[in-house]
Amino acid sequence: MSIATGLATRARSAVGLSSVAVLDPARPKRTSPDIHLLRVAACAVVGLAPVEGYLIDVQPDLAKLPAVVFVVAWLIVRVHVKAIGRLHAAQVVLAGLAAVILASYAVHLEEPYAGEYVQRWLPFLVLSALLVDVIGREVPMRAVLASAVAGATWAAIGALQSVLVDGETRASGPLDDPNDLACVLVTALPLLLALIPPPRPGRRVHPMALVALVVAAVLAIGAAVTLSRGAGFALAAAVVYLAVRRAVPVRVMVGAGVLVALGAALLVVLAPETVDRAIGEKVHIAGENIDTRELRWQAAARMLAENPVLGVGPGGFRSEYAAASGVAELAEQTPVAHSMYLEVAAEFGVPGLVLFLAFIACGFVASERALRIGADRQLVLASQAALVAVLVASIFLSEQYYLSMWALVAAMCGLELRMRRDGR
């Protein structure tokens, strides 16, 4: 817990920074209490998302509280400032995507999961739009990323506890699906690069770099005990991206690899029977997983081909799967597609998929623009690599229902707004 606590402390410290120049003539020169509340609320939304399962265990509605506080804090600040910030292209795309989702919902009101799923989609769109706004004005991007890493570290510790203490063969921690948990942990790994300050005078390595290496080992081992192959592909893609962009020194990669190897060896020593049983079960079901995902992808493609304009509606993949697949899975009649792209396309048609991909593209374009006008290179490349990890993992998972991807794109777009507001 000390690692997660340390990162959370660093996030709170970053939230409290008020050294940024005045970005808006209507904005108070000194940081007011409502802006402090907004910063804390924004970081809480992102930082608590990886452990929302723990919040739900305490009280089912507790997981919604950070988002509610964030929206209220945003309204208070905007009323106080009496000015709405400049819109980003990503926010316009989000508005278009919301229109498509609502139109699809209106056409498929009778679908059994439509109401439930439209309530899952719309909060992501609203939170993303607000995060773009506040990161562009009041909330430091590093504070948001530090919160994401802190929450993921807490989730990784929970994953290790579920294996070492509870005896589970595949780690679950705060999320029910080990694959989704692995995606959250792998996504946080590249973000550590954005949190390491430059070395102090006379030192080759900043002390924070050593802390980051330990956190990286915890995150990597936590992801490893989920036995998720998709997470492995995602991490490999992120590492390749960072290597191609020359964002990570070789010695850092070697150090992280050594720590992960030592941690894995320690895990085998501490729980050899659990590790053997988990690997055996994973090998047994690996072939079956490939077959079922192929069936679901084919069913999603059929739904898109038959409903190209507005799809089958929010949550429609689950309700239409049995018919579209010819009842191919007797044991599972209402699954998810296990592919973010195909599920979005099946449920919202071609317009929905195009707008969804356009939102993701906005993140890469905005971060590259921010880099050209003076944004910190490590910050930009770390965010991009994390987004690459999410996008690769989403080939095999339905990650549109987790905040990681939405928050990353919003942060990258907000960074561009912040740089332009600084007059760079």
N, C-alpha and C positions, 0 to 999 in steps of 0.2 A: 504494500500500500504506500510505502514511502516514496516510490518512484512516481506514482500517480499524483500524490500530494505535492511533490516538488514541481511537477509540470503544471499542476493547477495553480500553485503559488506564482509561478512564472507568468501564467496567463493573466492572473489578477493584477500582477505588476504591470504587464503590458497594457491592460485595460485602463489602468490609472494614469497612463502617460498623457500629458496634455501639452507636449512640446510642439505639436503640429501647428503651423501658422494658421491664422484665421482663413477659412476656406470660403466663407460666405459673408457678405457685408452685414447680413441680418443676424449672424450668429454671435452670441456673447463672447467677449474676449477671454473670460475665464470659464473654466469648465464648471457647469452648474450641476446640482444634484440630479436633475432629470437626465442629463447626458451620462452621468456616471451610471445611473440605473439602466439606461439604454445599452451601454457597453457591457455591463454585467449580464443583462438579459440576453443579448445577442450571443455572448460566449456560452451562456448556460444552455441555450437552445442547441448549439452545435456540440458542446461538450457532453451533454447528457443523452444525446441521441443514441450513442452506442450501448448505453446501459439502460435503455428505457424498459427492458424486461424486468430489471430490479425494481424500478419505480412502479410498474404495473403490479408486481407482487405485493408491494406495500399497500397500494390503493389504485384501482383500475384507472381512475381519472388523473392520477398524479402525473403521468407522463405528458398530459396536455398542458400542465401548468406553466412550464417554461415558455411555450409558444404564446400563451395568453398574456403573460407578463411582458413578453417582448413586443407584441402588437400594441398593448396599452402604453408601454413606454415610448414606442415610436410615435403614437398619436400625441402624447403629451409634449414631446420634443418638437414635433412639427407645428403644433398649435402655438407653442412658446416662441418658436423662431418665426412663425408666420410666413414660411416660404417652403415650397416644394422643390426638391433638387432636380437637376437636369435628368431627363430620362435616358436610359441606356437602351441600345437596340435589343439587348436580351430581355428587358422588361416588356418591350413591345411584342416580342415573340411569345413571351409568357402569356400576355393578354390574348393573342391569337390562339394559342394552345388551349387556354381556358374556354374560349368561345367554341372551339371544336369539341372539347370534352362535354360542355353543356348541351351542345346540339345533339351529340351522340346519345347523351343521357335522355334527352327529350324524346328521341325516336325509340329508345329501348327502355321506357319506364317500367314495362312489365317484367323485365328480366329480374330474377331473384336477387342478384348481387349488385344491381345497378346503383341503388342508393348507398349501399355500404362503400362501394369503391369510389364513387364520385366524392364522398366525404374523405377518402384517403388521398385523392389526387389534389383537390383544391388547396388544402393547407400547404402542400409542397410548393405550389405555384405562388401562393401569397408570401410564404416565408422567403422564397428565393428572391422575389421582387423587392421585399423589404431589406434583405441582406445586401443586395446590390446597392441600395440607397444608403444604408448606414455605413457600410464599409467605404463607400465613396465620400463620406463626410465625417462621421464621428468615431467610428470603431476601427482601430488599427487592425490590419489584415493579419499580422503576426499573432495578435491576441486570439483571433478566431481559430487560426491553425493550431496554436498551442493548446487551446481548449479541446480541439478535435483529437489531438494526440493524447491528452490527459484522459479523455473519455475512453479512447481505444485501449490505452494501457490498463485502465481499470477493467475493461472487458477481457483483456488478455489474462490478467491475473485471475479473473473469474473462470476463464477457460481452463487454466492450469489447475485451479482448485477442483473443477468438476472431474478432472482426470485423476489427479493425485489423491484427493481426499474422498470424493464421492464415488470413485471407481468407474466412471463412465468410459466406454470404449472410444467414443468420439466426443471431443469437447463441445459443450454447448454454451455454458456461461449465461450471459444475460439474453441471448437470442436462441430461439428454439432450433433453428436450422444451422448446423455446423458450417455449411457452405457460406451462408450469409455472414456469419460471424467472422469467418476467415477473410472474406472480402473487406470487411470493416478494418480488420487488423492490418492487412497488407496495404490498404489505401493509406493508412497513417504512417507507414514506414518512410516513404519519401519525404513527408512533411518535416521530418526531423532535420533535414538539411536547412530548412528555412529558419530553424530555431537556434542554430549554432552561431554565436557571435564570432567576429574575426579575432584571431589570437591577440593577446595583450602584448605590448612592447616587451621584447626580450624573451618571449615564449613562442614556441612553434605551434602549440596546440592550446586552444582555450579549454579551461576545466569543464565547461559545459559539453564539450565534445565527448568527454569520457562518460558523462551522464547519458548523452544521446546514444552512445554505443550500447550501454546497458539496457536502455529502453528498447533499442532496436532488437536486441537479443530476446527480450521478453515478448515483444510483439511477434517476432518471427517464430519463436517456439510455440507461442499461443496459437498462431495460425497453423503451424505444423501438426499440432495434436488434433486439429479438426479433420486431418487427412483429406483436405479438399484439393483436388487436382486443378480445378479452375483457379484457385488462389495461387497455386504454384505457377501457372501460366501468366497470371496477372503480375506477380512479382518479377518474373523473368522479363516481361515486357517493360516494366518500369525501370529495371536495372539497365537493360539495353538502351532505353531512351536516355537515361542519365549518362551512360557511357558515350553515346553518340554525341550528346550535347556537351560533353566534357565538364560535367557538373560535380563529379565526385572524384577526389584523388584516389589513386590505386590503394594507397595505404589504409584509407578509411574502409574501402570495400573488403580488403583483406582482414582488417581488424574486426569488422562486423561478422564476416564469415567464420572467423575463429571463435568468436563468442557464441554464435549460433551452434557451431559444432560441439563446443564444450557443454552448452546447455542441453543439447539433444542427448549427448552421452550421459549427462547427469540424470536426465529423465529416464533413460533406459535402465540405469542403475537403481533408481528409486522405485520404479514400477515396471519391472520387466514383464510380469504376467499380463498386466493391462495393455502394454504396448504390443505384445505378441497377439493377444486376442483381438485388439483393434485392427491390426494389419491383416490378420486372417479374415475378419469380417469384411473389411474393405475390399480385399481381393475377391471375395465370394460374390459381392453385390456389384462390382465394377461393371461387368458385362451387362447386367440387367439395367443399370443406370443408363448406359449408352443406348440400349434398345428403347427404353421408355422415352428418353429425350428425343430420339429420332421420331417416334410416333407423335409426340406433342408438337414438334416443329412442323411436321407435315400437316397436322390438323390446323395449326395457326396459319400456314400458307393457304390452306383451303378457305378458311374464314376470310382472309384478306381478298382472295380471288373472287369470292362470292359477294363481298361487301366492301368494295374498294373506297367508297366515299366517306362513310362514317363508321365503318367497322361493325362489330357486334355489340358495342356499348361497353361502359365501364364494368369490369368484372365479367364481361360476356364470354371470355375464353373459358372460364370455369363452368358456366352453365351450358355452353354449347359444345364442350369438348367431347362428351360421350357420342353425340350425334355426328360431329365432324370426323371423329376417329373410327366410327363404326363400332363403338364400345370395345376399343382395342385393349383397354385396361379394366379388368373386372374388379381389381382391388382398389382402384382410384378413379372415381368418376368425375371429380371436380378439382383437378390439379391446377397449378400455375404452369406457364409455358416453359419455364427454365431457360428463357432467352428474353432479355429486356426488349430487344428490337422487334422480335416477332410478336411478342405479346402486345406491345404498343400498336404495332401495325394492325394486328387482328382486331383490337378493340376500338381503334379510332381511325382506321383506314389510312389511305395515303396522305391526306392533309395532316392528320395527327402525327404520323411518323416524320414527315418533312419538317414540321414545326419543332418537334422534339429534338431531332438531329440538329436543326438550326440553332436551338438554344445551346446545345453542347458546343457547336462550332463557335458560337459567340465567345465562349470562355477562352478557347485557344487564340482566336483573333485578338480579343481584348488584351490578353496577357502579353502577346507579342508586341502590340502597340505600346503597352505600358513599358515594356523592356526597351523599346526604341527611344522613348522619351525620358529614360533615366531611372526606371524601377530597378530595385535590387535583383541581380541576376539569379542568385540562389533562391530567392523567394519565388520568382516566376517559374524557374525550372522545377523546383520541388513541387509546386502546385500542378504543373503540367504532368509531371511523372505520376503523381497521385491520381490524376484524372485518367491517364492512360491505363493505370492499374484497374480502375473501376470499369472502364469501357471494355477491357479485355475480359475481366471476370463476368461482365454482363452478357457476354456471348452465351454463357452457360447458366446464368442466374437472372432472376427478375429483380434487379437492383433499383428499379424506379420507385420502389416502396421504402427506400432507405434514404436518409438525408445526405449521405456522403457525397453522392454525385451532384445533387442540387446545390449544396453549400459550396463545393469547390468551384463550380461554374460561377456562382454568384460572387464569390470572393475575387475571382480573377477579373470579372467585369467591374466590380467595385474598385479594384486597384486602378484600373484605367481611369475611372472617374476621379479618383483621388489624385492621380498624377496630373490630370488636366486641370483640376481645381487648384492645385499648387502652382499652376502657371508654367509647367514644364513643357 
